[in-house]
Amino acid sequence: MNAMMRRVVIGTAAVSMALSVAACGKAGDDKKDDASGSSSSGGSKTIGLLLPDSVTARYDKFDHPLFEAKVKELCADCEVSYANAAGDAAKQAQQVSTMITKGVKVIVISSQDAAAIKSSVQAAVDKGIKVVAYDRLAQGPVSAYVSFDNEKVGEQQGQALLDALGSKATPSANVVMINGDDADPNAALFKAGAHKVLDGKVKIAYEQSGLWKDTVANQKVTAAITQLGAKKIAGVYAANDGMAGGIATALKGAGISGIPLTGQDAELAGIQRIIAGTQSSTVYKPFKPEADAAAQLAVNLLEGKSIDSFATQTLTSGSGDKVPSQLVPSISVTKENVKDTVIKDGLYTAAEICTPEFAKACKAAGIE
């Protein structure tokens, strides 16, 4: 395990306890670790990991290495075969086909398009492959799902926006909402959660999908500024930190400052904007317990063991399938608790956050 992964230790007690209970059932302790060999032939202990895009920093930087490390901890002779769809649903479908051809026994997939992947999931299951939906609930006959309570994430975003508005949170206060990609079922849940908190408290004056792209979010907010007027926007809801970056640039270009701007995923750039005051909040979704939970589910399914003690909830996917699920808690992050969340948990060091550009702001925030 490299130094980055050793630092990413998340104190989520409930998840950690559940995972440690299962860890006693490790397999392959007396077998040689041959994971360094070719993955082209698949094999009886190969797990496929398919992630949706490389634009969102978390997937390649955290989810992939953390998942692979946990699999190796639980099953020394298991192998992980990894692919990233790079934001292309058709490419991800082809990657599922490749995994089937390789002979993997379990596929863990964060779908680029939850509906479009349904036929691929069915094809894998028809070949006797177990499928675990990761972070996003794919349609089709998946065996398990691990993610966060995504409607709760939206509620945390909405509440953080209201908190930042303070006394300015009135039914006539214009709020712009830039939601995530409609192909991602999580986007609808974030949106629903945010509306649950915001509706009636502020006026949603402009609402569009941002497609998880900073450039699209920038364009949408620029259109909102033109439509509403720069001085008539009280705050902006951005569904994730990547979009918040594009929105922050648009607001600065329009001479707008000091208004709340939400985010999500606790990306480094988002944390730095929070320290600098150009973004008011993000939602920290601890990657390690999510990746660990997915690895545990995958290994148990591969070895024919029960997952009942982990997947203790049941959620219904867009295709109507009832899916055993495990949900990991998320945390709202503002300038006031950066030190006690992402720094304390080792997601980032103070030095990584407080580059020369942000050194003064870090000092003012008590982070050095």
Order of alpha helices (4+ residues) and beta strands (2+ residues): alpha-alpha-beta-alpha-beta-alpha-beta-alpha-beta-beta-alpha-beta-alpha-beta-alpha-beta-alpha-alpha-beta-alpha-beta-beta-beta-alpha-alpha
